[in-house]
């Protein structure tokens, strides 16, 4: 993958439009108002200038929208308004999703990923999409995370990497061993090999993307009380403990399996730099409870940085114009920080 010709602190971030009926466009307009005077946070959107102009007027956001042709124009334009590379999008009203918007949603993601793969952007920040709407249009993936892996394989010709979801917020960094699968399937999908692969990806990211020289990682147990010595299930003993032992033997600082009802409190006390939860809600509940509007979703294991707000399309908020942009602000700042950390780590190799 090509690197930006300028420093990570100067290369723009690529932001997707997300679902044009959701909060993404409105939040992007508001975020520019917050970040316009902060150095190093230039970003551009691949979306509809007409839609953004209309939403800005409708809700009196008063953010200038500036059409640009290429990402390299974003930094200069960002001083005066929100830079937008035009993307054909059907007419749509806030809060009223239509399946006809699906092609533009996916095209925005594809083009932003292409930008970062080809060195035109330093990272990708994705605005929220509605999985059910995309599924009804024939989209085969359960979410952004899995789709990004497929896109990377398509653009590079390489085997698709395992994408690892990490939620950041409220003082926590929580990665997931399994992502968008029914709870009843978690035990079947989990394996020592999967847990080891996810652990290796998280440890590597903590070092390169988060600046932790010797990261401390906790693996959450699957069962109540981490299995209670096998009394409440054998998965913790048979699948997680061997991974912890192997990682310790390789020199990593790893703990577990730790009970799910205490491990997040332990991280808040400063004992760990990251936690791996075994399934989706085990990891998302603590982060969203602590920071529902400021949480960030990051995809680890990719050769580029990707973050997103840790919330959905919120059609009701989009319709009313009552959008909270804090999670998108946090996602943009997190992407910029991770990009700078990764560049520094690569320079020190």
Buried (B, 14 or more C-beta within 10 A) or exposed (E): EEEBEEEBBEBBBBBBBBBBBBBBBBBBBBBBEBBBEEEBBBBBBBBBBBBBBBBBEEBEBEBBBBEBEEBBBBBEBBEEBBBBBBBEBBEBBBBEBBBEBBBBBBBBBBBBBBBBBEBBBBBBBBBBBBBEBBBEEEBEBBBBBBBBBEBBEBBEEEEBBBBBBBBBBBBBBBBBBBBEEEEEEBBEBBBBEBBBBBBBBBBBBBBBBBBBEEBBBBBBBBBBBBBBEEEBBEBBBEBBBEBBEBBEEEEBBBBBBBBBEEBBEBBBEEBBBBBBBBBBEBBBBBBBEBBBBBBBBBBBBBEBBBBBBBBBBBBEBBBEBEBBBBBBBBBBBBBBBBBBBBBEBEEEE
